[in-house]
Amino acid sequence: MNNKILVSAAQLTPVYLNKKLTIEKACEAIFTAGNSGAKLIVFPEVFISGYPDWIWLVPNSNAKELNELYIDLLRNSVSVQDASTEKLCKAAKSANIHVAIGIHERNVKRSGSSLYNSILFISDKGKILGIHRKLIPTGGERLIWAQGDGSTLTAYSTSIGKLGGLICWENFMPLARTALYEQGTQILVAPTWDKSTNWIETMRAYAREGGMYIISACMALKVDDIPNKYNFKNMYPKEKEWINIGNSCIIGPNGKIIEGPLTSKEGILYAELNLDEISNAKRMFDVAGHYSRRDVFNFSLIKNN
């Protein structure tokens, strides 16, 4: 394993609620990053096929509009494995790059009508490593996504190191972070919708806490990116241009920002990681090692399936 690797964060805009075109855009970004020498590309939270921002705008009493939006969301969601994931896997293999991409995941093994907010992990050989499902949606998100469980809290051993992920505010859950620290996570992917300064500062603290690299990938989205057929588009203030400005960034194990934040534009961020810096960071503070005090604390992960 090469201790120095180039990674990337894709701050891109999905083709809103259009799975086919969004996957095409994702594949283009995968090829671009791979051709640039990157060994990992991280996409935003639910990049396929867009963050359901109407949950903060449309009252739950408006069942007709919400039903129509949910049906469109289901139609443009992904199941693992399907034709959509096959395209992403082929792109990853062709570009020789690992991929972590946020998806609306349909629970086809059961009812087929519920959704998870998930990260799909694909290896540079085009194989699905696994998925992680967001443990607990926040606020109005609970009207869209079901809860994940401990079975997807996994750090994957790859040619670029131990790779794990948490989605948006579940990064704030100390025990979720601990589950990944315990598995030796070296690169944490953090697809998110949060673009705030507080988010970035918190990610810097967690990078230092875990002695790991964090790739925070957020979606860039304008009001104009919402198709006119969706009525909730008219609920934004007339002067509003950006729904989300992005602020994606890549952070080192010392808590310092290496690249970014990228603001109010689409683009792909690149940064070289040196895994030796993880060892340097953990010499003084190793949260799952010499600082863990296992004689005082006991941690266990319930892997329901």
Secondary structure, DSSP 8 states (H G I E B T S, - for coil): --SEEEEEEEE----TT-HHHHHHHHHHHHHHHHHTT-SEEE--TTTBT---GGGGTS-TT-HHHHHHHHHHHHHT-B-SSSHHHHHHHHHHHHHT-EEEEEEEEE-TTTTS--EEEEEEEE-TTS-EEEEEE-SS--GGGGGTB----GGG---EEETTEEEEE--GGGGG-HHHHHHHHHTT-SEEEEEES--SHHHHHHHHHHHHHHTSEEEEEE--EEGGGS-TT-GGGGGS-TT--EEE-EEEEEE-TTS-EEEEEEESS-EEEEEEEETHHHHHHHTT--TTTTTS-TTT---------
